[in-house]
Amino acid sequence: MDAILLRRSVRKFKDELIPYEDLLTLCRYAEAAPSARNQRSREYIIIENKELIKNIAKY
């Protein structure tokens, strides 16, 4: 939770994977965030394939 509250803008990223358990924790925090009219219907997709990420980033 500290990482969210103490966040800052980062322009350079390390080339390493975030542990899957940490990603799930972040998804749980995001799910707890308010939504429009409290609808809370969200889906999270975790993509680890770097080529796929590069292809998606083009759009």
PDB file of N, CA, C and O in Angstrom:
ATOM      1  N   MET A   1       0.816  -1.183   0.000  1.00  0.00           N
ATOM      2  CA  MET A   1       0.000   0.000   0.000  1.00  0.00           C
ATOM      3  C   MET A   1       0.867   1.256   0.000  1.00  0.00           C
ATOM      4  O   MET A   1       0.496   2.269  -0.593  1.00  0.00           O
ATOM      5  N   ASP A   2       2.022   1.191   0.666  1.00  0.00           N
ATOM      6  CA  ASP A   2       2.920   2.346   0.689  1.00  0.00           C
ATOM      7  C   ASP A   2       3.348   2.743  -0.719  1.00  0.00           C
ATOM      8  O   ASP A   2       3.485   3.929  -1.018  1.00  0.00           O
ATOM      9  N   ALA A   3       3.557   1.754  -1.581  1.00  0.00           N
ATOM     10  CA  ALA A   3       3.986   2.043  -2.949  1.00  0.00           C
ATOM     11  C   ALA A   3       2.942   2.879  -3.686  1.00  0.00           C
ATOM     12  O   ALA A   3       3.292   3.732  -4.502  1.00  0.00           O
ATOM     13  N   ILE A   4       1.688   2.641  -3.407  1.00  0.00           N
ATOM     14  CA  ILE A   4       0.618   3.410  -4.060  1.00  0.00           C
ATOM     15  C   ILE A   4       0.547   4.815  -3.483  1.00  0.00           C
ATOM     16  O   ILE A   4       0.445   5.792  -4.226  1.00  0.00           O
ATOM     17  N   LEU A   5       0.599   4.918  -2.178  1.00  0.00           N
ATOM     18  CA  LEU A   5       0.470   6.220  -1.534  1.00  0.00           C
ATOM     19  C   LEU A   5       1.693   7.108  -1.733  1.00  0.00           C
ATOM     20  O   LEU A   5       1.568   8.332  -1.736  1.00  0.00           O
ATOM     21  N   LEU A   6       2.862   6.518  -1.897  1.00  0.00           N
ATOM     22  CA  LEU A   6       4.100   7.281  -2.054  1.00  0.00           C
ATOM     23  C   LEU A   6       4.613   7.264  -3.491  1.00  0.00           C
ATOM     24  O   LEU A   6       5.805   7.466  -3.727  1.00  0.00           O
ATOM     25  N   ARG A   7       3.727   7.025  -4.446  1.00  0.00           N
ATOM     26  CA  ARG A   7       4.131   6.862  -5.849  1.00  0.00           C
ATOM     27  C   ARG A   7       4.735   8.144  -6.420  1.00  0.00           C
ATOM     28  O   ARG A   7       4.510   9.244  -5.916  1.00  0.00           O
ATOM     29  N   ARG A   8       5.498   7.963  -7.473  1.00  0.00           N
ATOM     30  CA  ARG A   8       6.088   9.084  -8.184  1.00  0.00           C
ATOM     31  C   ARG A   8       6.188   8.704  -9.651  1.00  0.00           C
ATOM     32  O   ARG A   8       6.084   7.528 -10.001  1.00  0.00           O
ATOM     33  N   SER A   9       6.384   9.673 -10.488  1.00  0.00           N
ATOM     34  CA  SER A   9       6.495   9.427 -11.914  1.00  0.00           C
ATOM     35  C   SER A   9       7.870   8.849 -12.236  1.00  0.00           C
ATOM     36  O   SER A   9       8.888   9.383 -11.796  1.00  0.00           O
ATOM     37  N   VAL A  10       7.900   7.768 -12.996  1.00  0.00           N
ATOM     38  CA  VAL A  10       9.158   7.118 -13.361  1.00  0.00           C
ATOM     39  C   VAL A  10       9.250   7.073 -14.880  1.00  0.00           C
ATOM     40  O   VAL A  10       8.308   6.657 -15.553  1.00  0.00           O
ATOM     41  N   ARG A  11      10.369   7.498 -15.407  1.00  0.00           N
ATOM     42  CA  ARG A  11      10.550   7.528 -16.867  1.00  0.00           C
ATOM     43  C   ARG A  11      11.377   6.351 -17.382  1.00  0.00           C
ATOM     44  O   ARG A  11      11.314   6.019 -18.566  1.00  0.00           O
ATOM     45  N   LYS A  12      12.142   5.727 -16.510  1.00  0.00           N
ATOM     46  CA  LYS A  12      12.949   4.577 -16.896  1.00  0.00           C
ATOM     47  C   LYS A  12      12.477   3.367 -16.104  1.00  0.00           C
ATOM     48  O   LYS A  12      12.216   3.452 -14.905  1.00  0.00           O
ATOM     49  N   PHE A  13      12.372   2.241 -16.797  1.00  0.00           N
ATOM     50  CA  PHE A  13      11.877   1.035 -16.154  1.00  0.00           C
ATOM     51  C   PHE A  13      12.944  -0.050 -16.209  1.00  0.00           C
ATOM     52  O   PHE A  13      13.685  -0.159 -17.186  1.00  0.00           O
ATOM     53  N   LYS A  14      13.012  -0.835 -15.170  1.00  0.00           N
ATOM     54  CA  LYS A  14      13.936  -1.967 -15.152  1.00  0.00           C
ATOM     55  C   LYS A  14      13.382  -3.070 -16.039  1.00  0.00           C
ATOM     56  O   LYS A  14      12.166  -3.220 -16.163  1.00  0.00           O
ATOM     57  N   ASP A  15      14.259  -3.834 -16.650  1.00  0.00           N
ATOM     58  CA  ASP A  15      13.850  -4.927 -17.528  1.00  0.00           C
ATOM     59  C   ASP A  15      13.780  -6.224 -16.714  1.00  0.00           C
ATOM     60  O   ASP A  15      14.556  -7.155 -16.930  1.00  0.00           O
ATOM     61  N   GLU A  16      12.836  -6.257 -15.782  1.00  0.00           N
ATOM     62  CA  GLU A  16      12.670  -7.458 -14.968  1.00  0.00           C
ATOM     63  C   GLU A  16      11.185  -7.682 -14.707  1.00  0.00           C
ATOM     64  O   GLU A  16      10.397  -6.736 -14.682  1.00  0.00           O
ATOM     65  N   LEU A  17      10.821  -8.924 -14.516  1.00  0.00           N
ATOM     66  CA  LEU A  17       9.424  -9.261 -14.265  1.00  0.00           C
ATOM     67  C   LEU A  17       9.048  -8.965 -12.819  1.00  0.00           C
ATOM     68  O   LEU A  17       9.848  -9.142 -11.901  1.00  0.00           O
ATOM     69  N   ILE A  18       7.825  -8.516 -12.641  1.00  0.00           N
ATOM     70  CA  ILE A  18       7.280  -8.330 -11.298  1.00  0.00           C
ATOM     71  C   ILE A  18       6.716  -9.678 -10.863  1.00  0.00           C
ATOM     72  O   ILE A  18       6.022 -10.329 -11.643  1.00  0.00           O
ATOM     73  N   PRO A  19       6.994 -10.106  -9.654  1.00  0.00           N
ATOM     74  CA  PRO A  19       6.462 -11.397  -9.200  1.00  0.00           C
ATOM     75  C   PRO A  19       4.940 -11.447  -9.335  1.00  0.00           C
ATOM     76  O   PRO A  19       4.247 -10.472  -9.042  1.00  0.00           O
ATOM     77  N   TYR A  20       4.437 -12.582  -9.777  1.00  0.00           N
ATOM     78  CA  TYR A  20       3.009 -12.759 -10.037  1.00  0.00           C
ATOM     79  C   TYR A  20       2.170 -12.437  -8.799  1.00  0.00           C
ATOM     80  O   TYR A  20       1.107 -11.829  -8.920  1.00  0.00           O
ATOM     81  N   GLU A  21       2.627 -12.832  -7.628  1.00  0.00           N
ATOM     82  CA  GLU A  21       1.891 -12.568  -6.393  1.00  0.00           C
ATOM     83  C   GLU A  21       1.744 -11.068  -6.159  1.00  0.00           C
ATOM     84  O   GLU A  21       0.707 -10.616  -5.674  1.00  0.00           O
ATOM     85  N   ASP A  22       2.779 -10.290  -6.502  1.00  0.00           N
ATOM     86  CA  ASP A  22       2.710  -8.835  -6.359  1.00  0.00           C
ATOM     87  C   ASP A  22       1.685  -8.242  -7.332  1.00  0.00           C
ATOM     88  O   ASP A  22       0.961  -7.309  -6.985  1.00  0.00           O
ATOM     89  N   LEU A  23       1.628  -8.787  -8.546  1.00  0.00           N
ATOM     90  CA  LEU A  23       0.640  -8.320  -9.517  1.00  0.00           C
ATOM     91  C   LEU A  23      -0.778  -8.604  -9.030  1.00  0.00           C
ATOM     92  O   LEU A  23      -1.670  -7.771  -9.190  1.00  0.00           O
ATOM     93  N   LEU A  24      -0.985  -9.770  -8.441  1.00  0.00           N
ATOM     94  CA  LEU A  24      -2.304 -10.094  -7.903  1.00  0.00           C
ATOM     95  C   LEU A  24      -2.677  -9.152  -6.759  1.00  0.00           C
ATOM     96  O   LEU A  24      -3.831  -8.742  -6.638  1.00  0.00           O
ATOM     97  N   THR A  25      -1.705  -8.812  -5.928  1.00  0.00           N
ATOM     98  CA  THR A  25      -1.948  -7.869  -4.841  1.00  0.00           C
ATOM     99  C   THR A  25      -2.359  -6.511  -5.392  1.00  0.00           C
ATOM    100  O   THR A  25      -3.292  -5.889  -4.884  1.00  0.00           O
ATOM    101  N   LEU A  26      -1.663  -6.048  -6.434  1.00  0.00           N
ATOM    102  CA  LEU A  26      -2.012  -4.771  -7.053  1.00  0.00           C
ATOM    103  C   LEU A  26      -3.414  -4.808  -7.649  1.00  0.00           C
ATOM    104  O   LEU A  26      -4.146  -3.821  -7.574  1.00  0.00           O
ATOM    105  N   CYS A  27      -3.787  -5.930  -8.235  1.00  0.00           N
ATOM    106  CA  CYS A  27      -5.141  -6.075  -8.787  1.00  0.00           C
ATOM    107  C   CYS A  27      -6.181  -6.001  -7.673  1.00  0.00           C
ATOM    108  O   CYS A  27      -7.244  -5.409  -7.858  1.00  0.00           O
ATOM    109  N   ARG A  28      -5.885  -6.594  -6.522  1.00  0.00           N
ATOM    110  CA  ARG A  28      -6.817  -6.521  -5.391  1.00  0.00           C
ATOM    111  C   ARG A  28      -6.977  -5.077  -4.913  1.00  0.00           C
ATOM    112  O   ARG A  28      -8.086  -4.646  -4.598  1.00  0.00           O
ATOM    113  N   TYR A  29      -5.862  -4.324  -4.858  1.00  0.00           N
ATOM    114  CA  TYR A  29      -5.945  -2.913  -4.476  1.00  0.00           C
ATOM    115  C   TYR A  29      -6.762  -2.129  -5.504  1.00  0.00           C
ATOM    116  O   TYR A  29      -7.590  -1.295  -5.136  1.00  0.00           O
ATOM    117  N   ALA A  30      -6.533  -2.392  -6.769  1.00  0.00           N
ATOM    118  CA  ALA A  30      -7.273  -1.683  -7.815  1.00  0.00           C
ATOM    119  C   ALA A  30      -8.765  -2.012  -7.731  1.00  0.00           C
ATOM    120  O   ALA A  30      -9.603  -1.144  -7.976  1.00  0.00           O
ATOM    121  N   GLU A  31      -9.096  -3.229  -7.394  1.00  0.00           N
ATOM    122  CA  GLU A  31     -10.492  -3.632  -7.277  1.00  0.00           C
ATOM    123  C   GLU A  31     -11.179  -2.897  -6.126  1.00  0.00           C
ATOM    124  O   GLU A  31     -12.392  -2.694  -6.165  1.00  0.00           O
ATOM    125  N   ALA A  32     -10.428  -2.498  -5.112  1.00  0.00           N
ATOM    126  CA  ALA A  32     -10.991  -1.793  -3.968  1.00  0.00           C
ATOM    127  C   ALA A  32     -11.209  -0.304  -4.256  1.00  0.00           C
ATOM    128  O   ALA A  32     -11.864   0.386  -3.475  1.00  0.00           O
ATOM    129  N   ALA A  33     -10.670   0.190  -5.358  1.00  0.00           N
ATOM    130  CA  ALA A  33     -10.815   1.604  -5.709  1.00  0.00           C
ATOM    131  C   ALA A  33     -12.257   1.895  -6.126  1.00  0.00           C
ATOM    132  O   ALA A  33     -12.949   1.008  -6.626  1.00  0.00           O
ATOM    133  N   PRO A  34     -12.708   3.122  -5.923  1.00  0.00           N
ATOM    134  CA  PRO A  34     -14.076   3.477  -6.315  1.00  0.00           C
ATOM    135  C   PRO A  34     -14.281   3.348  -7.819  1.00  0.00           C
ATOM    136  O   PRO A  34     -13.341   3.478  -8.604  1.00  0.00           O
ATOM    137  N   SER A  35     -15.511   3.093  -8.199  1.00  0.00           N
ATOM    138  CA  SER A  35     -15.864   3.027  -9.619  1.00  0.00           C
ATOM    139  C   SER A  35     -17.124   3.857  -9.852  1.00  0.00           C
ATOM    140  O   SER A  35     -17.831   4.196  -8.903  1.00  0.00           O
ATOM    141  N   ALA A  36     -17.399   4.180 -11.098  1.00  0.00           N
ATOM    142  CA  ALA A  36     -18.592   4.962 -11.426  1.00  0.00           C
ATOM    143  C   ALA A  36     -19.841   4.212 -10.984  1.00  0.00           C
ATOM    144  O   ALA A  36     -20.043   3.055 -11.350  1.00  0.00           O
ATOM    145  N   ARG A  37     -20.657   4.865 -10.213  1.00  0.00           N
ATOM    146  CA  ARG A  37     -21.901   4.276  -9.698  1.00  0.00           C
ATOM    147  C   ARG A  37     -21.669   2.960  -8.971  1.00  0.00           C
ATOM    148  O   ARG A  37     -22.583   2.142  -8.861  1.00  0.00           O
ATOM    149  N   ASN A  38     -20.474   2.752  -8.481  1.00  0.00           N
ATOM    150  CA  ASN A  38     -20.124   1.547  -7.721  1.00  0.00           C
ATOM    151  C   ASN A  38     -20.403   0.259  -8.496  1.00  0.00           C
ATOM    152  O   ASN A  38     -20.814  -0.743  -7.909  1.00  0.00           O
ATOM    153  N   GLN A  39     -20.181   0.283  -9.805  1.00  0.00           N
ATOM    154  CA  GLN A  39     -20.460  -0.889 -10.637  1.00  0.00           C
ATOM    155  C   GLN A  39     -19.437  -1.998 -10.437  1.00  0.00           C
ATOM    156  O   GLN A  39     -19.793  -3.176 -10.460  1.00  0.00           O
ATOM    157  N   ARG A  40     -18.198  -1.646 -10.245  1.00  0.00           N
ATOM    158  CA  ARG A  40     -17.118  -2.585  -9.915  1.00  0.00           C
ATOM    159  C   ARG A  40     -16.939  -3.764 -10.876  1.00  0.00           C
ATOM    160  O   ARG A  40     -16.386  -4.791 -10.485  1.00  0.00           O
ATOM    161  N   SER A  41     -17.384  -3.638 -12.091  1.00  0.00           N
ATOM    162  CA  SER A  41     -17.165  -4.729 -13.044  1.00  0.00           C
ATOM    163  C   SER A  41     -15.882  -4.434 -13.824  1.00  0.00           C
ATOM    164  O   SER A  41     -15.884  -3.640 -14.765  1.00  0.00           O
ATOM    165  N   ARG A  42     -14.802  -5.077 -13.425  1.00  0.00           N
ATOM    166  CA  ARG A  42     -13.486  -4.870 -14.042  1.00  0.00           C
ATOM    167  C   ARG A  42     -12.842  -6.210 -14.313  1.00  0.00           C
ATOM    168  O   ARG A  42     -13.124  -7.210 -13.653  1.00  0.00           O
ATOM    169  N   GLU A  43     -11.978  -6.203 -15.293  1.00  0.00           N
ATOM    170  CA  GLU A  43     -11.162  -7.380 -15.576  1.00  0.00           C
ATOM    171  C   GLU A  43      -9.729  -6.914 -15.720  1.00  0.00           C
ATOM    172  O   GLU A  43      -9.470  -5.834 -16.249  1.00  0.00           O
ATOM    173  N   TYR A  44      -8.811  -7.716 -15.255  1.00  0.00           N
ATOM    174  CA  TYR A  44      -7.386  -7.399 -15.360  1.00  0.00           C
ATOM    175  C   TYR A  44      -6.715  -8.508 -16.160  1.00  0.00           C
ATOM    176  O   TYR A  44      -6.939  -9.695 -15.921  1.00  0.00           O
ATOM    177  N   ILE A  45      -5.900  -8.099 -17.101  1.00  0.00           N
ATOM    178  CA  ILE A  45      -5.157  -9.050 -17.927  1.00  0.00           C
ATOM    179  C   ILE A  45      -3.676  -8.803 -17.679  1.00  0.00           C
ATOM    180  O   ILE A  45      -3.183  -7.693 -17.875  1.00  0.00           O
ATOM    181  N   ILE A  46      -2.977  -9.832 -17.251  1.00  0.00           N
ATOM    182  CA  ILE A  46      -1.545  -9.737 -16.983  1.00  0.00           C
ATOM    183  C   ILE A  46      -0.811 -10.367 -18.158  1.00  0.00           C
ATOM    184  O   ILE A  46      -0.971 -11.556 -18.436  1.00  0.00           O
ATOM    185  N   ILE A  47      -0.007  -9.563 -18.843  1.00  0.00           N
ATOM    186  CA  ILE A  47       0.728 -10.033 -20.016  1.00  0.00           C
ATOM    187  C   ILE A  47       2.208  -9.986 -19.697  1.00  0.00           C
ATOM    188  O   ILE A  47       2.737  -8.934 -19.337  1.00  0.00           O
ATOM    189  N   GLU A  48       2.883 -11.125 -19.828  1.00  0.00           N
ATOM    190  CA  GLU A  48       4.320 -11.187 -19.562  1.00  0.00           C
ATOM    191  C   GLU A  48       5.148 -11.344 -20.837  1.00  0.00           C
ATOM    192  O   GLU A  48       6.370 -11.197 -20.802  1.00  0.00           O
ATOM    193  N   ASN A  49       4.502 -11.637 -21.949  1.00  0.00           N
ATOM    194  CA  ASN A  49       5.188 -11.817 -23.221  1.00  0.00           C
ATOM    195  C   ASN A  49       5.608 -10.447 -23.760  1.00  0.00           C
ATOM    196  O   ASN A  49       4.758  -9.634 -24.122  1.00  0.00           O
ATOM    197  N   LYS A  50       6.915 -10.193 -23.812  1.00  0.00           N
ATOM    198  CA  LYS A  50       7.427  -8.877 -24.187  1.00  0.00           C
ATOM    199  C   LYS A  50       7.092  -8.498 -25.630  1.00  0.00           C
ATOM    200  O   LYS A  50       6.841  -7.328 -25.919  1.00  0.00           O
ATOM    201  N   GLU A  51       7.087  -9.451 -26.513  1.00  0.00           N
ATOM    202  CA  GLU A  51       6.738  -9.157 -27.912  1.00  0.00           C
ATOM    203  C   GLU A  51       5.282  -8.725 -28.021  1.00  0.00           C
ATOM    204  O   GLU A  51       4.964  -7.783 -28.746  1.00  0.00           O
ATOM    205  N   LEU A  52       4.415  -9.400 -27.317  1.00  0.00           N
ATOM    206  CA  LEU A  52       3.005  -9.037 -27.320  1.00  0.00           C
ATOM    207  C   LEU A  52       2.808  -7.641 -26.742  1.00  0.00           C
ATOM    208  O   LEU A  52       2.017  -6.860 -27.271  1.00  0.00           O
ATOM    209  N   ILE A  53       3.508  -7.321 -25.677  1.00  0.00           N
ATOM    210  CA  ILE A  53       3.424  -5.994 -25.064  1.00  0.00           C
ATOM    211  C   ILE A  53       3.878  -4.932 -26.058  1.00  0.00           C
ATOM    212  O   ILE A  53       3.241  -3.884 -26.166  1.00  0.00           O
ATOM    213  N   LYS A  54       4.961  -5.180 -26.783  1.00  0.00           N
ATOM    214  CA  LYS A  54       5.450  -4.219 -27.773  1.00  0.00           C
ATOM    215  C   LYS A  54       4.425  -4.010 -28.889  1.00  0.00           C
ATOM    216  O   LYS A  54       4.214  -2.887 -29.345  1.00  0.00           O
ATOM    217  N   ASN A  55       3.794  -5.099 -29.322  1.00  0.00           N
ATOM    218  CA  ASN A  55       2.783  -4.995 -30.377  1.00  0.00           C
ATOM    219  C   ASN A  55       1.557  -4.215 -29.901  1.00  0.00           C
ATOM    220  O   ASN A  55       1.002  -3.415 -30.655  1.00  0.00           O
ATOM    221  N   ILE A  56       1.141  -4.436 -28.682  1.00  0.00           N
ATOM    222  CA  ILE A  56      -0.005  -3.712 -28.140  1.00  0.00           C
ATOM    223  C   ILE A  56       0.343  -2.231 -27.975  1.00  0.00           C
ATOM    224  O   ILE A  56      -0.505  -1.375 -28.228  1.00  0.00           O
ATOM    225  N   ALA A  57       1.549  -1.917 -27.563  1.00  0.00           N
ATOM    226  CA  ALA A  57       1.964  -0.523 -27.315  1.00  0.00           C
ATOM    227  C   ALA A  57       1.964   0.305 -28.592  1.00  0.00           C
ATOM    228  O   ALA A  57       1.899   1.532 -28.523  1.00  0.00           O
ATOM    229  N   LYS A  58       2.036  -0.331 -29.745  1.00  0.00           N
ATOM    230  CA  LYS A  58       2.038   0.402 -31.019  1.00  0.00           C
ATOM    231  C   LYS A  58       0.701   1.096 -31.264  1.00  0.00           C
ATOM    232  O   LYS A  58       0.640   2.083 -31.997  1.00  0.00           O
ATOM    233  N   TYR A  59      -0.355   0.594 -30.664  1.00  0.00           N
ATOM    234  CA  TYR A  59      -1.705   1.134 -30.926  1.00  0.00           C
ATOM    235  C   TYR A  59      -2.061   2.090 -29.885  1.00  0.00           C
ATOM    236  O   TYR A  59      -3.152   2.659 -29.917  1.00  0.00           O
TER     237      TYR A  59
END
